[in-house]
Amino acid sequence: MKKRLLSGLLCAALLLTPALAAGSSFPAVNVYPAGYYHDVTEGAWYADAATLCYETGLMTGTAANAFSPDGMVSLAEATAVAARIGSSLDGTSIPAPGDGMAWFAGYLDYLIYKLGQEDPLSAVLAAAPERTATRQEFFSCLAAVVPAEQLAAINSITTLPDTDDADVLRFYNAGILTGTDATGTFSGSKSLTRAECAAMVARIVDPSLRQSFTPAEKPVEQPTLSYEEELMQTEAVRINGTSVNFQQFIQTLNACISETDATLKANYGTGLDWNAKYTGIDDLPAYFKQLALNRLVEDTVISTQARALGCTAQTLPAFLTPDPSKALDNIYCAKHILVDDEQTAQVIIALLQANPSMETFDGLLAQYGTDPGMTSNPNGYLFTDGDMVSEFENAVKAMPPNGFNNVPVKSDFGYHIILRLDPTSYPGWEQAVQEMRYNSYVEQWMASATVTLNSAELDRLDVPGRYAAYVASLGG
C-alpha cells in the first residue's frame, strides 16, 4: 500500500468543509431494504445494530447482500468506521481515493491526522492495514474521533480487571462497552467480530441503546491462563462458520511439515532445512502455514458436505458419482512417446503408420520414450480438463479413440506422439472417475469457502520453533 500521510487534499478538506447542520450527528443516508443482508437472521442480537449502521452509512456489508457478522474486523475496517464517525461529528468531507490508491486511503489520512503522526498507532495503521484489529486498537481509533460530549457517563466504573486506559474507561462509563465477562474484562489483545463492532457503533449513534453496567467482583481464586494456554484456545481461522483454534491449526501445521520432511529424506536422503532455498518457495514458514490452512479448509468443506448428504467422507466420492459410466464427459485416457527432437518424432510416426497397432506403439514407447511417468502409468494417463499441458490435452481431444497424431505435438517438455485410449479400458476406471469428479467438487467447495484468518496471531507464529518443540516432544 502506498503510504499517504496527511495529504494536501485532506488538510484542505479539514480546513474548508463546513460543519453539519444542527440536528442528529448521524443522519440516515441509506434506506435499509427488509432482508437485505442474507446472513443477518431476523431477531439476531446484532440485527438492529447492523441495520442502523447501514442506514447511517457508518458500516456496511462486505459484499452485495452480505454483512459477514462472524468476520473479524481488520485495521482498515476499523480505520474506516472510526473515520466515518469522526467526519459525521466534525463535518469533515473525506475525499475518495485516487486511481491506484487503497479504498481506505482517505480514511487512513483522516485518522492519522486525528491521532497525530507521532502516535504509535498511526505507524501501525499505515504499515499493516489488512491485518486483524485488536479491541484495544479499535477503541484507540474511536477515542481519537469521539469527543467527551458524545460520551455522557451513565455508569460509575473506576477500575477494570485488565486495563487502566482512561479512554477505554470512558466508553465503559458511557455504556458503549461492557467487557467480555461479568467482571468487565476488556480483553484488549483479542479481535472482535463485525457483529460486535456494529453493536458498539450503534450505541455511539443512538444513546438509548447504551448499557447500564456494574462490574461483578472478580472471584478470588480464578485460574489465570498463560499466553500459550490462551493461544491454544484462541480462534486461528474460521471456515464457513466453523471455528478452528490454534491447537488444531498447529497440529495440522506440524503434520504438514513432518510429511514434507519424510518425503525429502526418502527422495533425497536429507530432511527439511529451514535455511535452504526450495524451488518456487520464497518464504518457507509462510508456505507451510498456507499448506496447513489449505488442508483445514479441505477437511472442513468435505466434512460439511458429507454431513449434508448423510454419508461419510470416505464414501463421499461414490455418493457424488454413483454411476461412473454416466460421468465420462471430459474424461480422457492417453499414452504418449515423448522425445527431445522433431526428427526422432517423425521417425516414430512413420514406423507407427507402417504398422499401426498397440504392440507397435508400446515397443516404440519402450525404445524411445523419455517420460518416466509412462513407467509408473503403463496403462496411460487418465485425466480431465486442465490436468495436462494444453498442447497435449488439445491434441488428445482432436483425435478419435485408438488414434494417434500424424504430426508431432510440441510442448515445453519436447515432442509428443500420442495414442488416445478409451477411458473405460483403464484398470479400475470406475473408482478413478469417481475420484476425479470428487476432486473437482472439492476444488469448487474450497474456492467458494469463506475463510477468516486471525492474522495478528498467525503472523506472529514461530513455525520453525513450533516444529522443533513438536519433534522434541516425540523424543526425536
N, C-alpha and C positions, 0 to 999 in steps of 0.2 A: 504494500500500500504506500502511495506517495504521502509523506508527512506534510501537512499543510497547517501550520500553527498560526492562528491569528491573521488570517488573510486580510488584505486591504478591503475586500468586498464585505467581509463580516464586520470589520471595525466600522465601516461606513453605515452598515445596517444598524449596528448598536447605537450609533450617534444620531441617525436621522429618522428611524422608524418611530412614529407616534405611538403612545400607549394605547391599549384597548379602551374602548368606551366604558363608562361606568356600567355596572351590572355584573353578571356572572364572569368570573375569571376563566371559566372553561365552558364557553358556549357550545352548543351542539353544531357540528359541521357535517354530520352524516345522519342518515335515517337508517336504522338497523332493520333489514327485512326479516320477518319472522322465519326462524330456522336457517338463517344464512350460514352459520358455522355448522357443518355436518358433524363435527367431532365435539360439539358442546351439547350435552344432553340436557333437555329441559328439566329444570329443577336441580341441576348440579350446583354444588355450593358456590362455584365461581361463575355461574352462568350470567347473573345480573351484572357482575363486575366486568365480564368480557363485553357485554352489551354496552355498558356505559363507556368503557374505554374506546369501543368502536365509534360510538356516537360523537364523542369529543375529539376523535382523531388522535388520541394520545398513544394508543396501542392497538394495532390492527392485526390481521392474520399473517401467517407465514406463507400462504399461497391462497389461490381462489377457494373460498368457502372452507378454509381450514384455519383453526386457531392454534392447534398443537398445544393443548393445555399441559401436557406432561413434558414438553420440550424444555430444556434448560436455557435460561436467559444468557446470551453472550454479552461480552463487554460492549460490542457495537450496539446491540439492542438496548442495553442499559443506558448507554450514552444517548441514543435517540429518544427514549422515553423521558429521561431527565431533561433533555434539551427542549422537547415539546412542552413539558410542564413549565419550564422556566420562561420560554418565549411567550406562552399564554399569560403568564403573570406579569412580565415586564414589557410586553408589547413588541418584542424584537421579531423582525422578519428574518428567518434563516434562509439563505439563498440555496437554491437547488444545486447539486453538484454539476460541475462541468464535464465535458467529454473526457472519458478515461479515468474519471475520479470515482472513488468508492461511494456507494449510496449514502453512507453516513458521514461523509466528509464535512458537510456544513454543521451537522450536529456536534461533531468532534471539535471543530473550531470554536463553536459557541461554548461548549462545556469547559474546554481548556481556558478560555477567556474567563469564565466564572471561577474556575479553580485557581487560576494563576499558573503560569508556566513552571514555576518553581515547585509546585505541589508534586510530590512523588506519584500521585495517581495520574497526573497528566502524562507523565512518561509511560506509565503502564498502558493507558488508553491508546496512546499513539503507536506503541510498539506491538501490542498483541490484541487488536480489537476483536478477533474472531474467537478467542478462547472463552470458555465459560466464566461468567462473572461470579464472584462470591457475594454473599449477603452484605458483607462489610463494604465492598466496592460499590454495590448498587446504592446503598444508603449514603455513602460518601458523595456519590453523584447527586442524589436527591437533596442532601444537605446544602450543596453548593447553589441550588436554584430555588429552594422553597424558603422564603423569609419567615421570621418568627411570627409575624402577624397571621400567617396562614396555619400556624400550629398552636392554636389556643389549647391550653392544658385542660384535660378533663380527668387526668389521673395524677396521683401524687407519689411517683416512684422515685426514690433517691439512689437506689443501688440495684445492680443486676448481677447475676451469678458469674458471668464470664466477660464483662466489659465495663469500662468506666468512661467510654466515649460519650462526651456531652451531647454531640449531635444525635447519636443513636438514642440517647435518653429522651431527647426532645420528641422523637417520633413515638416512643412508648407513651409519654405523658399526653401526647395529642391523640392517642387512641388509634394510631395507624399500625403500630407494632404491638404484638402480644407475646412474641417469643415462640420457641419451638417446643416448650413444655409448660407445665403449670407453674414452674418457678420463674418463668420469664427468660430462660436461657436464650441468648441472641444467636449463637452458633454462626459467628461472622465468617468463618472459613468455609462454610458449606455453600453449595449453589442453591438457586431457587428456581422453581418451575415457572412457566409463563402464567399458569393459573394463580399461583401465589403472588406473582408480580402484579397481575391485574387487580387482585383484591386490594393490595396496598395502594395502588394508583387510584382506585375507585374511592378509597377512604380520604385521599387527599382532595379529590374533586368534590365529593359530597360529604360534608361533616356529619350528616345524620347517620352515616354508615360506620362512624368511628366507634371503637370498643372501649367500654369501661373495664379496667383490669387492675387487679391487685395480685401481685405475685405471691404464690404459696411459699411457705418456708421450705427451704431445701432440706431433705432428710439428713439427719446427722451422719448416718452410715450409708453412703451411696458409692458403689464401686466406680472408680474412675478408669476409663479405658485408656490404654496407651495409644499413641498415634498409630502404631501398627495395628492394634486391635480394632480401632475405629475405622482405619482404612479398609481392612478386610470386609467390614460390613457396609462400606460406602458403595453406592452405585458407580460402576465403571462405565457401563453402556446400557442403553435402553433400546430394545429391538422390537418394533411393532407393539410397544406397550409392555413387553416383558423385561423386567429389570435383571441385570447381571451384575453381581457385586465383584469387588476386586479379588476376592478369594477365588471365585470361579474364573475370572479373567487370567489371573496369574497361573493357575493350574493349567489352563489351556495354552498359555504362552510357553510355559516350561515344557509341555508335551511337544509343541511345535519345534522348539529348539532341540530337544532331545532326539526327535526323529531325524532332523536335519543333520545333527552331529553323527548319528549312527549311519546315515546314508553316506556321508563324506568318508567315514572310516572304512566302510565296506567297499566303496568305489575307488578311493584314492589313498587309503592307508593312513590318513591323518584326519583328526577331528576338526571341529569348528575353531577358528582363530578369530577373535574379535578384532584383531589389528590387521587382518588380511583384507585384500580387496577382491571381491567376488563380482564376476561379470554381471552387469545390469543392476547392481545394488550399490547405491551411494551411501546409505545410512543403514547399517546392519540392525541396530536396535529398533529403528522405525519400521524396517522390513518385517521383523518378527512380530511387532505389535499389530501391524496390518494383517499378517498371516493369522494371528490368533483371533483378531476381530472377524475376519472372513469365515473362519471355522465356526465361531459362535453364531454369526448370522445364519450360516448354512444349517447348523444344528437346530436353531430356533425355528426357522421357516419350515424345515422338514417336520419337526415335531408338531408344529401348529397344523400343518396340512394333514398329517396322519390322524391327529385327533378329530379334525373336522370331518374326515372321510370315514372314521370309525375303523381304522386299521393301524398296524404298527409301522414304524419307519422301515423295518426290514421287508414288509410285504407291499410297501407303497408303490414300487415300480410296477409290479404285476397288477395292482389295483388301478393304476392310471392307464395301463395299456393291456387290458385283459385279452385282446386278440391281436397279437403282433402282425398277423397276415394282413390286417386292415390298416396298418400304420407304416407301410413301406414307401409312401411318397417321400421323396428327398432322402432316401437311404440308398447308398451306393456301395459297391464292392469292386475292388480292382487290385491287380498286381502290376508291378512295373519293373522294367530293367533300366536302372539309372547308370549312365556313363558320362565321362567327362567331356567328350568331344563329339561333334556332329558327324564326323566321318565314320566313327565306330557305330553310332546310332543308325546311320544309313545302311551299313553292312548287316546289322541285326535285322532291320526291317526287310531287306532283300532275302535273307535266309528264312524269315517268317513267311514271306509271300510265296516262297518256293514250297514251303511245307507248313501251312497254317494249322497247327494243332497245339493242344495244351502241352503235349510231351515236348514238342519243339521249343515252345516258349520257356518251359521250366528248365530245359537243358541250356538254353542261351542265358537264362537268368543266372544259373549256377556258374556259367563260364564267364560272363561279362558284368553282372550286376555289382554295383558298389554301395547299395543301400543296405546297411546292417539290419535295418528294420524288417527286411524281407526274410531274414533268417529266423527271427522271432515271430514272424507272421507269415508262415508258409502258405496259408490259405488266402492271403491277400489282406488289404486294409478294408475294414467295414467302417464307413464314415457317413456323415451328413453335411448339409450346407455349412460352409465356413470352417470345417475341420482341417482341410488341406490347403496348400498354396493354390492360389486362384488358377494358375496355368494348368496344373494337374487336374483340379476339380472341373474346370470348364471342358477340358478335353474328354474326361470321362462322361460327362453329361451329353456330349455331342456324338458319342459313338453308341452303336447298338450293343446289347448283351453279347458276350463272346466275341466281340470285335476288337481289333487293335488299330492304333493310328498308323497311317502310311507316311506321315511326315513327323520327324522328331519334334517333341514338345520341349521347349526350352524354359527353364526357370532358374532361379538363383542357385539351385543345387546342381544343375547340369542339364543333360538331355534325357528325356523320358521316352521309353517305348512302353505303352500301357495296354493291358488286356482287361477289358471290362468284364466282370463276372455277375452272375445272378446272386443277389444278396442272400437268397434262401439256400444257396449252396454252401454258405459259410457255416461251419460246425457250431451248433448252439446259437443259431441266428435269432431264435425267438427271444431268449434271455438277453442277447446283445441288443436287439432292437428295443426291448423294454428299458434297458439301462440307458440307451441313447436318448429315448424320449423322456425318461425320468430326469436325466441331466439337463435337458433343455428346459423342463419345467422348473427345476431348482434354480437355474440361472435367471429365469424370469422372476421367480419369487424373490431372489436376492436383490435383483436390480430394482424392484419396486418396494423393498423393505424400508421402513422409516427407522433410521438409526440416529440416536442422540448420544454423543460422547461427553464424558466428564473430562474435557480436555485439560483442565487445570491439573488434575491429579495424574492423568495419563502422561502428560508432558514431563512430569517430574519422576516418572517411574524409572528406576535404575535397572534396566533389563539385564546387563551382564552380571550385576551384583545379585539380583534376584535368582538368576540361574545358578550362579556359583553357590549360593546358600542352599538351593534345591539339591544340587549334586552332593554337597557336604552332608545334607540330611540323609542321603542314601548311603553314605559311607564311601562314596566314590571319589 
